[in-house]
Amino acid sequence: MATLALVVLGPLLVVWTFLLMGPLGQGAGSLGLRLVLLVDLVYILVVATLVLRRVAAMFGARRKDSAGSKLHLRLTGVFALVALIPAVLVAIFAGLTINIGLEGWFSDRVRNVVGASLSAAEAYEGEHLRDLRQDAQGLANYLDAAGGVGLGLTDGEVRQLLTQGQAQVQRGLREAYVIDSTGQLRSRGERSYLFDYEQPSAEEIARAEAGEIVVIEDWDINEFRALVKLDAFADRYLYVSRDVDGDILSLLDETQESIRLYNQLEDERGRILFEFSLLYLGFAVILILAAIWLGLWFAERLSRPIGRLAAAAEKVGKGDLSVQVREESSDDEIATLGRMFNQMTRQLEAQRSTLLETNAQIEARRRLFETVLTSITAGVIGLDPDGRVDFMNPAAVNLLRLDPEAGDHHEAIAKAVPEFAGLLARLRNDERTVTQQEIRLTRDGKVENLLVRLAERRSVEGELEGYVVAFDDVTELVSAQRMAAWGDVARRIAHEIKNPLTPIQLSAGRLQRKFSRKLDAEDAEALTSMTDVIVRQTEDLRRIVDEFSKFARMPEPDRRQSDLTRLVRDAVTLQKQQLGKALSWDLPEAPTPALVDETMIGQALTNLIKNGGEAIESLEEAGAPDGYVPEVRVSLETGGGQAVIRIADNGIGLPEDRSRLFEPYVTTRAKGTGLGLPIVKKIIEEHGGTLELIDAPTFEGNAHHGALAEIRLPCAATLDQAAE
């Protein structure tokens, strides 16, 4: 009610002020007008204060991001613009209208008409003044001429002269007098009466004495008078008068007054326009403030329930489904929205309880499923019916060498693991629901053997939901089986071949000794050459058999406290004579304690350094690039309870299938037996270490990668600890 009363009071004050200033005719200094202007000022201050407080409160709520504050501020802005824009437009057009009206009043045509009227009146006045001066001067000259002929003229004679001279003036003079310097009348012409005599002032007589023709304008009796000094007479002045049209002279006065008022209005045109604009601005401020206050009140009533709904919706968004809003008693859309919101939250609360219970069961099953999948070492991949990856456990990511940071491997299995695509196609084409195959994968230069099992996944109704791929790395198992097979083969070869070698070699020697004496020189030389070939080939077979024997019957390492630094230095020294400047090393000064079999470790190091030199020879045989400088680098460093020995070369490098280098009888050299690396690997593994073959860093001046053999062996803190 207070808001409505305050809003209605604004227009009433505007109407009251307008009536007092216009139709009621109250002056600017009237008490009633002053009172209403004071009430207007108080109204403006009160409403402006209320509006500012409300706006400040709205901005405070907006900064706090209160519910409904944005809508409240937006509605208030819309109402303010709706009230402000028409008022501003009307003010602009009103100002333009008044300015156009004032331009009509002060146009060039009006200014020319007023100027012409003034010019006509001034011309009439100027003509009379000019004629009066000429007539007065002519009559004075006439009297001076007469006074110069007859000296000592009496006043009566002067009167006759005045009468004669006055009659000769064509335009006619109403009165003609001769006075002295005191203003006393000395002579007067015909029809010049004493009661019409208007005595000039002393100032006017003084001006005439100075030689000026003094013209006196008497607007009261419509008469112009002229005062001229007579030079031929002592202390005498000619004083004449003439009648003028009083209406024309009055018109001149009115014209001059009108022009003064016109010029004053023209000078004050800006002030008049400003005062009118200021008055309108006052009225507009009153109405705008009243409209804004009404808009604030209406916006608050409109935004309050919406704000409550927004706050409740925010709580619902945060998970509080028990929130309820106050339902309005009206039947409009906002009240209906509040009731429907409460109904919705009650239904959501009931549904959430059911969902939480179901979700708890699903979550328990999911955790069990994830725990099993995460814990097992076998890789598991779930596929949809189209063959796209649904899920993949960590073991699968590791076995397939995928990027664990990518996190999203949801793509076709033919793209994620192309090697599995054939197995999936075979399962789809066959009537079986399960298929299995050993698949070889090459990842990062390593060949891995995976035992893959692929099965269908169907729903309770028998619909195909997807596939499950389970696989495990059997590379070590396959390698162990091959090593065991090669060990058995090596034992059989050593047993079956080594026994006949000695009789063959002895028989060849006996043949040479027995028959060489009985043959001529040429045949004896041929026999000797043939028996030498038999002996050499027998020695080569014996060497191969010895290698197989070593591989098949590798003894257990005799571990003792040793210094790995010394062992590496001894191996480098042993190969230094053969490799020369190509061999370089970086070894620590302090000893590196370890429990190792010095003979076996020395054999392994020597074999690896020798392999580096042979890789360089292979590159040179294949054609080394220009400026090639062979290098074999040996280094030893410790850290984390391990000793790391690296033997790098810039030779021919490693083949693509590097995992087979550790298989017996696999070699890249024409003269190699293929047993060196398997023996070295077995020695290192017998000492609890690892051997890995990788690409060596590119050496300076080279454009290709060589080979790097990295040995990791456990080491003790000190030699004493190793001894213990």
C-alpha positions, 0 to 999 in steps of 0.5 A: 500500500505504501508503494502504491501511495508513493507511486500515485503521489508522483503524477499528482505532484506533477499535475499540481505543480503544472496547475499552479504555474499555468492555469491557476496563474500563481507567480514565481514568488507565490507561497503556494508555488514555493510549497509545491516545489518544496514538496516536489524536492522532498518527494524526489529525495525520498524516492531517490534514496529508496531507489538507491538503497534498493539498487544497492541491495540488489547489487549486493545480492548479485555479488553474493550470487543469491538466487533470483538476483540476476532476474531481479536486476534484469527486470529492474533494468527493463522497467527502468529503461521502459520508463526512461526511454519514453521520457528521454524521447519526449524531452528531446522532442519537446526541446526540439519543438520549443526550439523550432517555435522560438526559431519562428519567433526570431526568424529573419523575416520577423527581425526584418519587419521589426527593423523596418518599422523602427527604421521608418519611425527613426527616419520620420524623426530624423527628417523632422530634426534635420528640417528643424535644424536647417530652419532654425539655422536659416532664421538665425542667419537671417537675423544675424544678417539684419543685425549686422546692417543696422546696429542696435536693433530694438526688441520690437524691430527684432520681433518684426524680423522674426515675423518676416523670417518665420513667414519665409520658412517653407515648412513653417514654424509654430513659434519663434522666440529670442531669449537671453542667456537666463532664458528670459523672453526678449522678442517673439514672432507672430502667433508666438504666445507667452503661454506656449513658451517652454523655457530651456534649461541652463544646460541647453543654453550652455550647449547653444553658447558653445555653438551647437544647435540644440534640439529639444524633443518634447513628446508630451506636447508633440513638439520639437524645439531648437535653440541657436545662438545669434552671433550678431546680437549680444546675449541673444538666442533664437528659440523656435518650435515645430509640431510633429505627428504624435501618433508616429512618435508614439509608434516610434517609442512603441517600436523601440520598446518592442525591439528592446523586448525582442532583443531581450527575448532573443538574448534570453532564448537559451535561458528560456529553453533551459528553464523549460527543459529544467522544468520538464526534467523535474517533472520527468524525474518525478515520474521516472522515479515513481515508475522505477520504484513501481518497477522495483516493487513489481520485479521483487514480487515477480523474482522472489518466488522464482528466486526461491525456485532457483535456490531450491533447484541449486540445492537439488543440483547439489543432491538435496532432494528433500528441499521444498519451496513455499507454495503461493496461494494464487493460481498463476503459472508461478504458483503452479510451477512451485507446486509441481517443483515440490511434487517433482522433488518428492518423486525424485527423493523416492526414486533416488532411494531405490536407485541408491539401493540398486546402485550399491549392489551394482557397485559391490559387483563392479568393485569385485569385477575390477579387483579381479581384473586388476589383480590378475596378470593375464590381459582381458579385453571386452568387446561390443558386438561390432568388435569395438573395445569396451574395457581393458584391464591394466595387464592388457595395457602393459602386455600390448605396450599401449599408452596408459596415460591415454586412458581411452582405448575405445576403438575397433580391436582391428585398430587397437590390436591388429594381430587379434583381428584374424582371430575375431574374424575366425570366431565369427565365421565358425560355429564355435563360441570359443577359439584359441591361438598363439599369436606373435606380437612385435612391440618396441623391437621385441617379439612376444608370444601371446596365448590368446583365447577369444569367447562370445559374451551372450545375455540371458536371452541368448543375444550376442552382447560382445566378446571377451579376449583373454591372453597371457605372455608365454614368451618366457615359457616358449623361450624356456621350452626352446632352451630345454629342447636345445639343451637336450639337442646339445647333449645328444650332439655332443654325445653322438658327434664327439666320440667319432671325432678322435678316431677320425682324426687319428685315422687321418694321421695314420693314413698320412704317415703310412701311405705318404712313404709309398707314393710318389711326391705328387701323390704324397703331397695330395694325400697330405693336403686331404688329410690336413683338410680332414684334421681341420674340419675335425677340429672345427667340429670339436670346437662346435661340440665344445660350445654345445657342451658348455651350453648344455652343461653350464656349471653352477656359478661359484660366487665369491666376493669380487670387485666388478670394476676390476673384472670389467677393467680386465675384460677391457684390457684383454680386448684392447690389443684387438680393438685398439683405439676403437675401445674406450671405457668409463669406470669408477675409481672405487671398487664395486663389490658383488658376489659373482663367479669371476670366471663366468662374468669375465667370459660374459663380458669378454664375449659382449665386447668381442661382439661389439668389435664383430658388429663393427667388422660387419658394418665395414664389410657391408660398406661403412659410410664416409668418415666412419670412426669405429667405437666400442664404449664400456661403462659401469655405474651403480645405484639402487643396489645394482651395478649397471654395465653398458657395452655400446658400439656403432656397428651394424646394429640389431635386427628387428626380431631381437628376442630371437638373438638369445635363442641357440644357433641364431646368429647374424654372422656367417661364421657365428655359432649362435651360442654366445649370447644364449650362454651370456644370458644364462650366465647373467640370469644364474647371477640374479641379473638381467641382460637386455639388447637395445639400440645404442644412442647415435654416436657423434659423427654417425647417422645410425644406431649401433647396439647396446648390451645392458647388464644389471647385477645385484651388488653389495654395499662393501666388499666386507658385506659381500664377503659375509 
